[in-house]
């Protein structure tokens, strides 16, 4: 009786061990598959270009035609261009004659910074140092331009959009063009060294006072960073939506495809040196102006 009773027990133990091995193997495979998908998930490509700096001299009586005009009261200038070029590639899956689903499959963003320092012949070292301060501010913002471009572009990777029209290829191209424009526009908006450059000019009185350039640059960067952080927190608090009744928000969609086509579109944009402040604007708040 005891031997017979042990047989079913041994069978149960073997069965439990086999089930345990199967479950462990399935969980291991699932974790490996998930990690593999994460590693293979497409990411945007960022081709950050080195800063291009050119120091130029000119005759105030006959300034060159390619030189940006000086503002009233200025004798020299630092002209900086933050350029961004975005290329967006997508695939469309046609569901019927006039409908398709467009999926973003690849994004390439190329940030670039061009700096031209224009000083008149015979200029003092103090003026040159002031314009170099503008260069330092520009390069400070460009340090993290690639991270900014990557963060913005990543929000568009894998994005799916419903396309409708009799010419689905043209509509897909138009949508990708809009996405590329949105990426460059958001990049310029978030990079935005303009307020810091204007504050630097206000601190130094456009190079007319004796404030040390290094101190003026540091002060401008520090104060703009503090103010931008405070403003960003306020924007988040105002824009955060209230959760639904169950505290969750969900979206479920089903797509059917029968045809796939690839499309690519690029968009370039740039942000240039801001105009100088007028005396009246010196006393306006930064929030009202930017």
PyMOL commands that set and color helices and strands:
alter all, ss='L'
color gray80, all
select helices_A, chain A and resi 2-40+60-62+125-142+145-154+168-191+194-204+213-239+281-283+286-289
alter helices_A, ss='H'
color red, helices_A
select strands_A, chain A and resi 45-46+52-58+77-96+99-120+160-164+259-271
alter strands_A, ss='S'
color yellow, strands_A
deselect
rebuild
show_as cartoon
